[in-house]
């Protein structure tokens, strides 16, 4: 039975792993006496045995065995990971730079092999933890915060000001919110000049200037398993080009051809038509951005129709519209 006399000071003094060499699959690369408990991936469950206390009567020394487990994780560049557990007291990641700070989240900057150390301080039962993929923030989430699942990743499509808000119904909660970057297991917050915080009883709000295409990390700071809601309450307005209507003609029975000038940087057009000048009971037709013409069919013979066009743009699952064109009039044959 191996004995482990492990303290925080000892951890910091562990040798840097020798990567690029043949590594014994049964042990961690920096210490052959520390056995690996297995190789894991996203979705894998890791088990850490309970600690067992021992007393050596001959030497008068007391020590623990168990309570620690090491697992190997092969990470992929650009992929984020987190360790989710109700029972694990401490999680450490080791990579090619040696020992790094304790955190339950890891963002891979390159393809490499890393090692996870898990500590279970219980002397009664084993503890479990699960490797999960990092969470993408889509605008709204409500949950109870567990260990590790407090980091969300968000990549804006537009540059500008974004406002995020965290609230909790728990009277004892003091929720906090930070925006920054994850690099390996380090979270670095944005500079104070780029953020503005507003907070009160049971909530905190942060407004930050974000750049399009950058992957940001949003850290929700609440007590473990405390319920909370994180929302995106404001984002930059989306400019959508206006449309110049050209003409509306009817050369065939019960049909009308509507044409307009193509707009730049749009995803499509919405053509609205009605028998009423105020567009009451109007109908709409969506047209691809590649086209600048549509034929309206099944119109009422001999009636005058009013037609207007606007462009739209799709951003992050939402549709934004530009201004309507001037109203065209056409009498149907």
C-alpha positions as CSV (number, residue, x, y, z in Angstrom):
1,X,0.0,0.0,0.0
2,X,1.4,3.4,-1.0
3,X,1.6,6.1,1.6
4,X,0.9,9.7,0.6
5,X,2.1,12.6,2.8
6,X,0.7,15.4,0.7
7,X,0.4,19.1,1.6
8,X,-0.2,22.2,-0.4
9,X,3.5,23.0,-0.1
10,X,4.4,19.6,-1.5
11,X,2.1,20.2,-4.5
12,X,3.9,23.4,-5.6
13,X,7.2,21.6,-5.5
14,X,6.3,18.8,-7.8
15,X,8.6,18.5,-10.8
16,X,7.4,19.7,-14.2
17,X,6.2,16.8,-16.3
18,X,8.6,15.6,-19.0
19,X,6.4,15.7,-22.1
20,X,7.5,14.3,-25.4
21,X,9.0,11.3,-23.8
22,X,7.7,7.8,-23.3
23,X,5.3,7.9,-20.4
24,X,4.4,4.9,-18.3
25,X,0.7,4.5,-18.9
26,X,0.2,3.4,-15.3
27,X,1.6,6.5,-13.6
28,X,1.8,10.3,-13.9
29,X,4.9,11.4,-15.9
30,X,6.5,13.3,-13.1
31,X,6.4,10.7,-10.4
32,X,6.3,6.9,-11.2
33,X,5.1,6.2,-7.7
34,X,1.8,8.0,-8.3
35,X,-0.6,5.7,-10.1
36,X,-3.0,6.8,-12.7
37,X,-6.6,5.8,-12.1
38,X,-7.5,5.9,-15.8
39,X,-7.8,7.9,-19.0
40,X,-11.0,10.0,-19.3
41,X,-12.8,12.1,-21.8
42,X,-16.0,14.3,-22.0
43,X,-18.7,12.4,-20.3
44,X,-16.4,10.2,-18.2
45,X,-17.0,9.7,-14.5
46,X,-14.0,9.7,-12.2
47,X,-14.0,8.0,-8.7
48,X,-11.9,9.0,-5.8
49,X,-11.7,6.6,-2.8
50,X,-12.3,7.8,0.7
51,X,-9.3,8.7,2.9
52,X,-8.1,6.1,5.4
53,X,-6.3,7.3,8.5
54,X,-3.4,5.2,9.8
55,X,-1.2,5.4,12.9
56,X,2.2,3.8,13.1
57,X,2.8,2.8,16.7
58,X,6.5,2.1,16.1
59,X,7.3,5.6,14.7
60,X,4.4,7.5,16.2
61,X,3.5,8.9,12.8
62,X,0.0,9.2,11.5
63,X,-0.8,9.4,7.9
64,X,-3.6,9.0,5.3
65,X,-3.9,6.7,2.3
66,X,-6.5,7.1,-0.4
67,X,-8.5,10.2,-0.9
68,X,-6.6,11.2,-4.0
69,X,-7.0,10.2,-7.6
70,X,-5.1,11.1,-10.8
71,X,-6.7,10.9,-14.3
72,X,-5.3,11.5,-17.8
73,X,-7.2,13.7,-20.2
74,X,-6.3,14.3,-23.8
75,X,-7.5,17.8,-24.7
76,X,-8.3,19.3,-28.1
77,X,-7.3,22.9,-29.0
78,X,-10.3,25.3,-28.7
79,X,-12.3,22.9,-26.6
80,X,-13.3,23.8,-23.1
81,X,-13.8,21.4,-20.2
82,X,-15.0,21.5,-16.7
83,X,-15.2,19.0,-13.8
84,X,-18.6,18.7,-12.2
85,X,-18.9,17.2,-8.7
86,X,-20.9,17.6,-5.5
87,X,-18.3,15.9,-3.4
88,X,-14.8,16.7,-4.6
89,X,-13.1,19.3,-2.4
90,X,-10.2,20.2,-4.6
91,X,-9.3,19.9,-8.3
92,X,-5.9,20.6,-9.9
93,X,-4.8,20.4,-13.5
94,X,-1.2,19.6,-14.6
95,X,0.0,20.3,-18.1
96,X,3.3,21.0,-20.0
97,X,4.0,24.0,-17.7
98,X,3.8,22.0,-14.5
99,X,1.5,22.6,-11.6
100,X,-1.1,25.3,-12.2
101,X,-3.7,26.9,-10.0
102,X,-6.7,25.0,-8.7
103,X,-9.8,25.4,-10.9
104,X,-12.6,23.3,-12.1
105,X,-12.5,24.7,-15.7
106,X,-9.9,24.2,-18.4
107,X,-9.7,25.8,-21.9
108,X,-7.3,24.0,-24.2
109,X,-5.0,26.3,-26.2
110,X,-3.4,23.3,-28.0
111,X,-3.8,19.6,-28.4
112,X,-2.0,18.0,-25.5
113,X,-2.2,15.5,-22.6
114,X,-3.0,16.9,-19.2
115,X,-3.6,15.3,-15.8
116,X,-6.3,15.9,-13.3
117,X,-5.8,15.5,-9.6
118,X,-8.9,15.1,-7.4
119,X,-9.0,15.3,-3.6
120,X,-11.7,13.6,-1.5
121,X,-11.4,14.5,2.2
122,X,-14.2,12.2,3.3
123,X,-13.2,9.2,5.5
124,X,-16.5,7.6,5.0
125,X,-17.3,7.2,1.3
126,X,-15.8,7.5,-2.2
127,X,-16.6,10.7,-4.3
128,X,-17.3,11.1,-7.9
129,X,-16.8,13.8,-10.6
130,X,-17.7,14.0,-14.2
131,X,-15.7,15.5,-17.1
132,X,-18.0,17.8,-19.1
133,X,-17.7,20.0,-22.2
134,X,-17.6,23.8,-21.5
135,X,-20.9,25.6,-21.7
136,X,-21.9,28.0,-24.5
137,X,-24.0,30.9,-23.3
138,X,-27.0,31.5,-25.6
139,X,-28.6,34.5,-23.8
140,X,-30.4,33.0,-20.8
141,X,-29.8,30.3,-18.3
142,X,-31.4,29.3,-15.0
143,X,-29.8,26.7,-12.8
144,X,-28.4,25.7,-9.4
145,X,-24.6,26.3,-9.5
146,X,-22.6,23.2,-8.9
147,X,-18.8,22.8,-8.8
148,X,-17.2,23.8,-12.1
149,X,-20.3,24.8,-14.1
150,X,-20.1,28.5,-13.4
151,X,-18.1,29.4,-16.5
152,X,-19.9,30.1,-19.8
153,X,-18.4,30.9,-23.2
154,X,-19.8,33.6,-25.4
155,X,-18.7,34.8,-28.9
156,X,-20.5,38.0,-30.0
157,X,-21.3,38.5,-33.7
158,X,-21.1,42.3,-33.3
159,X,-18.7,44.6,-31.6
160,X,-20.1,47.0,-29.0
161,X,-21.7,47.1,-25.5
162,X,-23.2,44.0,-24.0
163,X,-24.9,43.9,-20.6
164,X,-25.2,40.7,-18.6
165,X,-27.2,40.3,-15.4
166,X,-27.1,37.6,-12.7
167,X,-29.9,37.3,-10.1
168,X,-30.7,34.8,-7.3
169,X,-33.9,34.2,-5.4
170,X,-31.9,33.0,-2.4
171,X,-32.0,35.6,0.3
172,X,-28.5,34.7,1.5
173,X,-26.9,34.8,-1.9
174,X,-24.6,37.6,-3.0
175,X,-24.3,36.8,-6.7
176,X,-21.3,38.2,-8.7
177,X,-20.4,38.4,-12.3
178,X,-17.2,38.7,-14.2
179,X,-16.3,38.8,-17.9
180,X,-12.9,37.8,-19.2
181,X,-10.9,35.1,-21.0
182,X,-10.0,31.5,-20.1
183,X,-6.6,30.2,-21.0
184,X,-5.9,26.8,-19.7
185,X,-7.2,27.0,-16.2
186,X,-6.7,30.7,-15.7
187,X,-9.6,33.2,-15.8
188,X,-8.4,36.7,-16.6
189,X,-11.0,39.5,-16.2
190,X,-11.4,42.4,-18.6
191,X,-9.8,45.7,-17.6
192,X,-11.9,47.9,-15.4
193,X,-12.0,50.6,-18.0
194,X,-13.9,48.2,-20.4
195,X,-16.6,47.3,-17.8
196,X,-19.2,48.9,-15.7
197,X,-20.8,47.2,-12.7
198,X,-24.2,47.8,-11.1
199,X,-25.3,45.7,-8.2
200,X,-27.9,45.5,-5.5
201,X,-29.7,43.1,-3.2
202,X,-29.8,39.7,-5.0
203,X,-28.3,40.8,-8.3
204,X,-25.3,42.1,-10.2
205,X,-25.0,43.6,-13.6
206,X,-22.0,44.2,-15.8
207,X,-21.8,46.1,-19.1
208,X,-18.7,45.5,-21.2
209,X,-17.3,46.5,-24.6
210,X,-16.9,43.2,-26.5
211,X,-15.3,42.6,-29.9
212,X,-17.0,40.5,-32.6
213,X,-15.5,37.0,-33.0
214,X,-13.6,36.9,-29.7
215,X,-14.5,34.0,-27.4
216,X,-15.2,35.5,-23.9
217,X,-15.7,33.7,-20.6
218,X,-18.5,34.7,-18.3
219,X,-18.0,33.7,-14.7
220,X,-21.1,33.4,-12.5
221,X,-20.1,33.7,-8.9
222,X,-22.6,32.3,-6.5
223,X,-22.5,29.7,-3.7
224,X,-22.3,26.0,-4.7
225,X,-25.8,24.8,-5.6
226,X,-27.4,28.2,-5.2
227,X,-30.1,28.9,-7.7
228,X,-29.5,31.7,-10.1
229,X,-30.5,33.2,-13.5
230,X,-27.9,34.6,-15.9
231,X,-29.3,36.7,-18.8
232,X,-28.0,38.9,-21.6
233,X,-30.1,42.0,-21.2
234,X,-28.6,44.3,-23.8
235,X,-26.5,44.0,-27.0
236,X,-25.6,46.4,-29.8
237,X,-28.2,47.4,-32.3
238,X,-27.9,45.6,-35.6
239,X,-27.8,48.1,-38.6
240,X,-29.8,46.8,-41.5
241,X,-29.7,48.5,-44.9
242,X,-32.8,50.2,-46.3
243,X,-34.5,49.1,-49.5
244,X,-35.2,51.2,-52.6
245,X,-38.4,50.0,-54.3
246,X,-38.4,50.2,-58.1
247,X,-41.8,49.3,-59.5
248,X,-44.8,47.1,-59.3
249,X,-46.5,45.9,-62.5
250,X,-49.3,43.5,-63.4
251,X,-49.1,42.0,-66.9
252,X,-50.9,38.8,-66.2
253,X,-54.2,38.0,-64.6
254,X,-54.2,37.9,-60.8
255,X,-50.4,38.4,-60.6
256,X,-48.0,41.3,-59.9
257,X,-44.3,41.6,-60.3
258,X,-42.5,43.6,-57.6
259,X,-38.9,44.7,-58.1
260,X,-36.4,46.6,-55.9
261,X,-32.7,47.5,-55.7
262,X,-30.6,45.0,-53.9
263,X,-29.3,46.0,-50.4
264,X,-25.9,45.2,-49.1
265,X,-25.0,42.8,-46.3
266,X,-28.5,41.4,-45.7
267,X,-29.9,37.9,-45.4
268,X,-33.2,38.5,-47.2
269,X,-36.2,40.6,-47.9
270,X,-39.8,40.8,-46.6
271,X,-42.4,41.9,-49.1
272,X,-45.7,43.1,-47.5
273,X,-48.8,43.7,-49.6
274,X,-52.4,44.6,-48.8
275,X,-55.7,45.9,-50.3
276,X,-55.6,48.6,-47.6
277,X,-53.4,51.7,-47.6
278,X,-52.7,51.2,-43.9
279,X,-51.7,47.6,-44.6
280,X,-54.5,46.1,-42.5
281,X,-54.8,42.3,-43.0
282,X,-51.6,42.4,-45.0
283,X,-49.8,39.3,-46.2
284,X,-46.0,38.9,-46.4
285,X,-43.6,37.0,-48.6
286,X,-39.9,36.3,-47.7
287,X,-37.4,36.5,-50.6
288,X,-33.8,35.4,-50.7
289,X,-31.0,38.0,-50.6
290,X,-29.9,36.8,-54.0
291,X,-33.0,38.1,-55.6
292,X,-34.5,41.6,-56.2
293,X,-37.9,40.5,-57.6
294,X,-40.9,38.5,-56.6
295,X,-44.2,37.6,-58.3
296,X,-47.3,37.9,-56.1
297,X,-49.9,35.4,-57.1
298,X,-53.6,34.7,-56.5
299,X,-54.4,38.4,-56.2
300,X,-57.9,39.7,-56.7
301,X,-58.6,40.7,-60.3
302,X,-59.1,44.4,-60.9
303,X,-58.1,45.4,-57.4
304,X,-55.5,47.9,-56.3
305,X,-52.7,46.6,-54.0
306,X,-50.3,48.5,-51.8
307,X,-46.8,47.0,-51.5
308,X,-43.7,47.8,-49.4
309,X,-40.4,46.0,-48.9
310,X,-37.8,45.8,-46.1
311,X,-34.5,43.9,-45.7
312,X,-33.6,41.7,-42.7
313,X,-30.5,40.4,-41.1
314,X,-30.1,37.3,-38.9
315,X,-27.8,37.6,-36.0
316,X,-27.3,35.1,-33.1
317,X,-30.7,33.5,-33.8
318,X,-32.6,36.7,-33.9
319,X,-34.0,38.6,-37.0
320,X,-33.5,42.3,-37.4
321,X,-35.3,44.5,-39.9
322,X,-34.4,47.6,-41.8
323,X,-36.7,50.5,-42.7
324,X,-39.6,49.9,-45.2
325,X,-39.3,51.2,-48.7
326,X,-41.7,53.7,-50.1
327,X,-45.1,52.2,-50.8
328,X,-45.8,51.0,-54.4
329,X,-49.3,50.8,-55.9
330,X,-50.4,48.3,-58.6
331,X,-53.7,47.5,-60.2
332,X,-54.1,43.8,-60.9
333,X,-55.3,42.6,-64.3
